[in-house]
């Protein structure tokens, strides 16, 4: 006798601005777009550390640590049980990374769109500088070649 459970498909959650996320891939996707943040590290509502920094890397590796130092944040989603999305009274979303009474709150100082624009601007400037330097080197090489005649 075989017992089959009905094939019930539960839709994936739809979380808009507030809610709890437990899926590590979803947490990683949310955090990857962060740039500059204000962070508050608390244990049982007691502030242990607070400051500003840039999210440099977001990863999932149970063998590595989450690191916050020198205004840089390296966030390991495996360091936390879940992420809680909340909104301030000004309707701004912030992120609480939770694990056993410890909370790392991340308050974005920029939006993902602003971060993308900045990255694009930096990339465009770097590409322009590379072209300028390349043209200058070509001109110097041409000058050196013409001097030999």
Helices and strands as residue ranges (DSSP letters): E 19-21, H 24-32, E 36-43, E 46-59, E 67-69, E 72-76, G 77-79, E 82-87, E 93-99, E 102-108, H 112-147
